[in-house]
């Protein structure tokens, strides 16, 4: 392999590594809406593993899910650390906007964590600066 090919290979590898790191950049922090909070802590920025906690409060009803998940593109999915319902799995999905300044949270099978009166669906959460 000549010197020109080596330089191209090293440059391509560097760009690939930086784009992978950029995929998981700007994911930590807090997001809020009037009824929902979301806290994110990257555990491994190279693989996209995230610790996440989300809480919803609607009147007298509230619920919290805390767990570990993985981000892929603009989507984070996580489940509770401790399963409370053996029949179904609670899965929280967070969809981020392109700049990761806003997010929408949905929860599937998480009634045991919040009750039937409230849920995570519908709110747009904004990043707290």
N, C-alpha and C positions, 0 to 999 in steps of 0.2 A: 504494500500500500504506500503510495507516494505521500509527500507532505501535504499536498493540496487536499487529498481525500481525508487525511487524518484531521485536518482543520475543519472540514465540512462535517465530519462525524462528531467531533467534539462540540461544535456549535449546535448541531441538531440535538444532541443529547442534553446540552445545557438548556435549550429552549423547551424540550420535553419536560425536564425536571421543574423548571420554573412554572410551566403551565399547570402541572399537577399540584404544586404548592399553591398557586393562585386559585385553584378550584376550591380549596379549603380555607382560603384567607377570608378575613372579615366575617367569620361565623360566630365568634364569641360575643357575649354580652347579653343585655336584657332587651326584651321587646314587651310592649304593653298596649292594651286597648282598654276600654272602659270596664270590661269584665274579666279579662284574661291577661295573665303574665306568662312569659316564657324566658327561662334563664338557660344559657348555653355555655358550656366550658369544653373547649377542644381537649381531648385526651391524647390524640395522636394526629397532628396536622398532616402527616404524610399519608395516612390511610383514611382520614376522614371520620375517625371514631370520636363521638361527641357524648358528653354527659349532659342530660337535659332534664329540666323540671318545668312543668306547666301547671298552672292553677287557674281555675275558673270560679268566680263568685257571682251568683245571680240571686239577689235577695237573700233569703235564708239558706239557699242551696249553695254548696261549694264542693269542689273536688280537686285532687292533686294527683298527678302521675309523674314519677321520677324514674329515670332509667338511663340506659346507654344505648346509643344507636349509631348509625353510619349515614353520612351525607353522600348523596350521589347526585351530581349536577346541582339543581336548585331544590332538591327534596331531601328531607331528613325523616327517617322513620325510627321510632323507638318504642320500647315496651317497658312496663314497670319492672323494677328490680324483683319485687315479690308478686307472684300471681295470686289474686284473691279469688278468682273464679276458674275452677278447673275445666269447665265446659267450653270456655271461649277465651281467646287471647285478646287483650287490650292492646291496640296498636295506635299510636299517635303519629300522624303525618303532618309535617310542617312544610309548606311550599313557600319559598322565598321569591321576592322579586329579583330582577336581574342584578341590582346593586346590593342586595341583601340589607336593605333599609326597612323593609316591610315583610310581613309573613302572614299566612293564613294557617290556622291550626284546625285539624279535624281529628276526631277520635272515633275509632271503630271498636265496639265491644268493651267500652270502658264505663258502663253504667255502674259497676260495682265500686268504682273510684269516685263517682260524682252523684249518683242517684239518677232517677228518671226525670227530675224536674229541671236539670240544667245540663249543659254540654258545651263543648268547645266550638261548635260550628258557627260560622257566620261572621266572626269578627276579623278585621284586619288589624294586626298588631304593628306598631311602629317602633323602630329602634330607639331606645332610651340613650341619650348622649351623656 
